[in-house]
Amino acid sequence: MHEAVEAVTHPMSVDTFVSLCPAQLLPLYRYFYHQTGHPQDAEDLVAITLGKALTACGHFDPARGTFPAWLFGIARHTLRDFQRRKRPIVSVTHLDPPLAACLPLPDAQVIQSEEAGILHARVRQLPLGQREAVMLYYFGSLSAREVAIVLGHSEGAVRLLIHRALTTLRERYREEEDT
């Protein structure tokens, strides 16, 4: 996936930017969705991030990191701006009939939703550094090296943050099972 990204020249052309974006849409959406918990906010944040990135694509420097790491750096700042301006919103989701036909049975949806809710709550309780590393690595589909670039840490530090986060999450699940 990142082979074409490595061949990008500086400055990046708009055509190159447009060709690289489709592979990042789902990772960006997942990252924002797991940070906000709202599909509409996630969609808006993806659009804002891509707009900012398009405006700045001439500044992308492949010597400083990969395209996904650069894009998620912009995404991270966009999320912080959004969280500062955030106001309570009532979320109403409308499903298209074809989408509804693909969904799991209602009881399975409830179980998945409850499990996802528990996981999201626990991840949000992690210290900020661990939470960001986990979100970028698992939901943003970035490599540890790319997460390190986004967060400004070494790759080893990122791996340690993720390890500590997973250890904490495991312990919290075990504590709940024991009670």
C-alpha beads as a LAMMPS data file, in Angstrom:
LAMMPS data file: protein, C-alpha beads

179 atoms
178 bonds

1 atom types
1 bond types

-500.0 500.0 xlo xhi
-500.0 500.0 ylo yhi
-500.0 500.0 zlo zhi

Masses

1 110.0

Atoms # bond

1 1 1 0.000 0.000 0.000
2 1 1 2.804 2.446 0.821
3 1 1 5.067 1.601 -2.158
4 1 1 3.496 4.252 -4.390
5 1 1 3.684 6.736 -1.556
6 1 1 7.448 6.357 -1.244
7 1 1 7.872 7.416 -4.897
8 1 1 6.079 10.751 -4.354
9 1 1 8.207 13.741 -5.259
10 1 1 8.318 17.039 -3.468
11 1 1 6.194 19.084 -4.003
12 1 1 3.276 16.696 -4.407
13 1 1 0.915 17.384 -7.294
14 1 1 -2.840 17.535 -6.823
15 1 1 -3.201 14.510 -9.151
16 1 1 -0.853 12.481 -6.955
17 1 1 -2.741 13.597 -3.856
18 1 1 -6.075 12.570 -5.386
19 1 1 -4.666 9.167 -6.381
20 1 1 -3.406 8.461 -2.842
21 1 1 -6.516 9.548 -0.923
22 1 1 -8.937 6.663 -1.602
23 1 1 -6.765 4.197 0.346
24 1 1 -6.880 6.516 3.379
25 1 1 -10.634 7.195 3.508
26 1 1 -11.630 4.182 5.605
27 1 1 -8.699 4.457 8.057
28 1 1 -9.454 8.171 8.526
29 1 1 -13.153 7.492 9.025
30 1 1 -12.471 4.726 11.567
31 1 1 -10.022 6.931 13.448
32 1 1 -12.496 9.801 13.680
33 1 1 -15.477 7.555 14.427
34 1 1 -13.695 5.878 17.308
35 1 1 -12.605 9.258 18.633
36 1 1 -16.019 10.948 18.383
37 1 1 -18.519 8.079 18.464
38 1 1 -20.687 9.832 15.856
39 1 1 -20.780 8.819 12.170
40 1 1 -21.740 12.320 11.016
41 1 1 -18.868 13.926 12.929
42 1 1 -16.462 11.339 11.538
43 1 1 -17.610 12.047 7.982
44 1 1 -17.313 15.803 8.513
45 1 1 -13.835 15.453 10.003
46 1 1 -12.659 13.287 7.087
47 1 1 -13.882 15.955 4.662
48 1 1 -12.242 18.779 6.630
49 1 1 -8.972 16.838 6.890
50 1 1 -8.893 16.096 3.169
51 1 1 -9.645 19.743 2.404
52 1 1 -6.778 20.915 4.609
53 1 1 -4.465 18.263 3.149
54 1 1 -5.362 19.211 -0.420
55 1 1 -4.581 22.835 0.340
56 1 1 -1.241 21.828 1.870
57 1 1 -0.293 18.968 -0.485
58 1 1 2.546 21.029 -1.940
59 1 1 4.160 20.983 1.509
60 1 1 4.255 17.178 1.799
61 1 1 7.868 16.064 2.054
62 1 1 8.440 12.311 1.579
63 1 1 11.808 12.650 3.315
64 1 1 9.958 13.432 6.559
65 1 1 7.567 10.447 6.446
66 1 1 4.896 8.613 4.525
67 1 1 1.745 10.097 3.061
68 1 1 -0.515 8.348 5.632
69 1 1 1.610 9.672 8.515
70 1 1 1.449 13.200 7.070
71 1 1 -2.305 12.927 6.496
72 1 1 -2.951 11.596 10.013
73 1 1 -0.888 14.442 11.436
74 1 1 -3.369 16.801 9.806
75 1 1 -6.227 14.590 11.033
76 1 1 -4.956 14.743 14.599
77 1 1 -4.861 18.553 14.540
78 1 1 -8.292 18.669 12.916
79 1 1 -9.674 16.448 15.683
80 1 1 -8.151 18.668 18.397
81 1 1 -9.734 21.754 16.779
82 1 1 -13.083 19.955 16.608
83 1 1 -12.892 18.877 20.255
84 1 1 -12.199 22.452 21.353
85 1 1 -15.268 23.692 19.454
86 1 1 -17.458 20.672 20.232
87 1 1 -21.010 21.244 21.318
88 1 1 -23.667 18.679 22.265
89 1 1 -25.396 17.178 19.228
90 1 1 -28.375 14.866 18.996
91 1 1 -27.445 12.091 16.562
92 1 1 -30.118 10.690 14.252
93 1 1 -28.981 7.947 11.885
94 1 1 -30.935 7.096 8.740
95 1 1 -30.161 3.779 7.046
96 1 1 -30.776 3.122 3.401
97 1 1 -32.847 -0.049 2.863
98 1 1 -29.985 -1.845 1.050
99 1 1 -27.686 -1.172 4.005
100 1 1 -30.245 -2.456 6.488
101 1 1 -30.452 -5.778 4.602
102 1 1 -26.703 -6.331 5.173
103 1 1 -26.825 -5.756 8.918
104 1 1 -26.584 -8.614 11.424
105 1 1 -29.669 -9.763 13.288
106 1 1 -30.943 -7.296 15.914
107 1 1 -29.799 -9.373 18.906
108 1 1 -26.303 -9.689 17.435
109 1 1 -26.296 -5.939 16.773
110 1 1 -27.150 -5.238 20.395
111 1 1 -24.344 -7.485 21.658
112 1 1 -21.828 -5.981 19.224
113 1 1 -22.935 -2.483 20.112
114 1 1 -22.624 -3.145 23.846
115 1 1 -19.176 -4.716 23.444
116 1 1 -18.021 -1.863 21.213
117 1 1 -19.379 0.651 23.718
118 1 1 -17.460 -0.994 26.547
119 1 1 -14.265 -1.043 24.485
120 1 1 -14.681 2.609 23.455
121 1 1 -15.267 3.662 27.061
122 1 1 -12.178 1.798 28.223
123 1 1 -10.011 3.161 25.439
124 1 1 -11.182 6.699 26.261
125 1 1 -10.046 6.146 29.867
126 1 1 -6.475 5.429 28.775
127 1 1 -3.889 8.174 29.231
128 1 1 -3.788 10.523 26.243
129 1 1 -0.544 9.186 24.729
130 1 1 -1.677 5.562 24.930
131 1 1 -5.140 6.437 23.605
132 1 1 -3.751 8.317 20.597
133 1 1 -1.267 5.559 19.780
134 1 1 -3.988 2.871 19.935
135 1 1 -6.429 4.924 17.870
136 1 1 -3.896 5.672 15.140
137 1 1 -2.461 2.155 15.068
138 1 1 -5.659 0.098 15.192
139 1 1 -8.377 2.393 13.887
140 1 1 -6.201 4.543 11.631
141 1 1 -4.380 1.507 10.225
142 1 1 -1.000 3.215 10.517
143 1 1 2.221 1.329 11.133
144 1 1 4.101 1.911 14.387
145 1 1 6.622 3.932 12.385
146 1 1 3.882 6.145 10.966
147 1 1 2.271 6.598 14.386
148 1 1 5.695 7.630 15.699
149 1 1 5.924 10.314 13.014
150 1 1 2.422 11.609 13.767
151 1 1 3.015 11.730 17.534
152 1 1 6.613 12.887 17.347
153 1 1 7.959 9.855 19.266
154 1 1 10.358 7.075 18.418
155 1 1 8.936 3.867 17.007
156 1 1 10.008 2.026 20.165
157 1 1 8.162 4.543 22.337
158 1 1 5.007 4.049 20.271
159 1 1 5.255 0.264 20.552
160 1 1 5.638 0.677 24.320
161 1 1 2.596 2.970 24.501
162 1 1 0.515 0.429 22.585
163 1 1 1.789 -2.451 24.728
164 1 1 0.955 -0.576 27.930
165 1 1 -2.481 0.339 26.607
166 1 1 -3.273 -3.267 25.688
167 1 1 -2.009 -4.473 29.068
168 1 1 -4.244 -1.940 30.831
169 1 1 -7.264 -2.925 28.724
170 1 1 -6.680 -6.645 29.415
171 1 1 -6.427 -5.960 33.145
172 1 1 -9.676 -3.982 33.134
173 1 1 -11.493 -6.771 31.288
174 1 1 -10.146 -9.352 33.775
175 1 1 -11.201 -7.192 36.725
176 1 1 -14.720 -7.038 35.335
177 1 1 -14.829 -10.814 34.807
178 1 1 -13.737 -11.383 38.421
179 1 1 -16.538 -9.208 39.836

Bonds

1 1 1 2
2 1 2 3
3 1 3 4
4 1 4 5
5 1 5 6
6 1 6 7
7 1 7 8
8 1 8 9
9 1 9 10
10 1 10 11
11 1 11 12
12 1 12 13
13 1 13 14
14 1 14 15
15 1 15 16
16 1 16 17
17 1 17 18
18 1 18 19
19 1 19 20
20 1 20 21
21 1 21 22
22 1 22 23
23 1 23 24
24 1 24 25
25 1 25 26
26 1 26 27
27 1 27 28
28 1 28 29
29 1 29 30
30 1 30 31
31 1 31 32
32 1 32 33
33 1 33 34
34 1 34 35
35 1 35 36
36 1 36 37
37 1 37 38
38 1 38 39
39 1 39 40
40 1 40 41
41 1 41 42
42 1 42 43
43 1 43 44
44 1 44 45
45 1 45 46
46 1 46 47
47 1 47 48
48 1 48 49
49 1 49 50
50 1 50 51
51 1 51 52
52 1 52 53
53 1 53 54
54 1 54 55
55 1 55 56
56 1 56 57
57 1 57 58
58 1 58 59
59 1 59 60
60 1 60 61
61 1 61 62
62 1 62 63
63 1 63 64
64 1 64 65
65 1 65 66
66 1 66 67
67 1 67 68
68 1 68 69
69 1 69 70
70 1 70 71
71 1 71 72
72 1 72 73
73 1 73 74
74 1 74 75
75 1 75 76
76 1 76 77
77 1 77 78
78 1 78 79
79 1 79 80
80 1 80 81
81 1 81 82
82 1 82 83
83 1 83 84
84 1 84 85
85 1 85 86
86 1 86 87
87 1 87 88
88 1 88 89
89 1 89 90
90 1 90 91
91 1 91 92
92 1 92 93
93 1 93 94
94 1 94 95
95 1 95 96
96 1 96 97
97 1 97 98
98 1 98 99
99 1 99 100
100 1 100 101
101 1 101 102
102 1 102 103
103 1 103 104
104 1 104 105
105 1 105 106
106 1 106 107
107 1 107 108
108 1 108 109
109 1 109 110
110 1 110 111
111 1 111 112
112 1 112 113
113 1 113 114
114 1 114 115
115 1 115 116
116 1 116 117
117 1 117 118
118 1 118 119
119 1 119 120
120 1 120 121
121 1 121 122
122 1 122 123
123 1 123 124
124 1 124 125
125 1 125 126
126 1 126 127
127 1 127 128
128 1 128 129
129 1 129 130
130 1 130 131
131 1 131 132
132 1 132 133
133 1 133 134
134 1 134 135
135 1 135 136
136 1 136 137
137 1 137 138
138 1 138 139
139 1 139 140
140 1 140 141
141 1 141 142
142 1 142 143
143 1 143 144
144 1 144 145
145 1 145 146
146 1 146 147
147 1 147 148
148 1 148 149
149 1 149 150
150 1 150 151
151 1 151 152
152 1 152 153
153 1 153 154
154 1 154 155
155 1 155 156
156 1 156 157
157 1 157 158
158 1 158 159
159 1 159 160
160 1 160 161
161 1 161 162
162 1 162 163
163 1 163 164
164 1 164 165
165 1 165 166
166 1 166 167
167 1 167 168
168 1 168 169
169 1 169 170
170 1 170 171
171 1 171 172
172 1 172 173
173 1 173 174
174 1 174 175
175 1 175 176
176 1 176 177
177 1 177 178
178 1 178 179
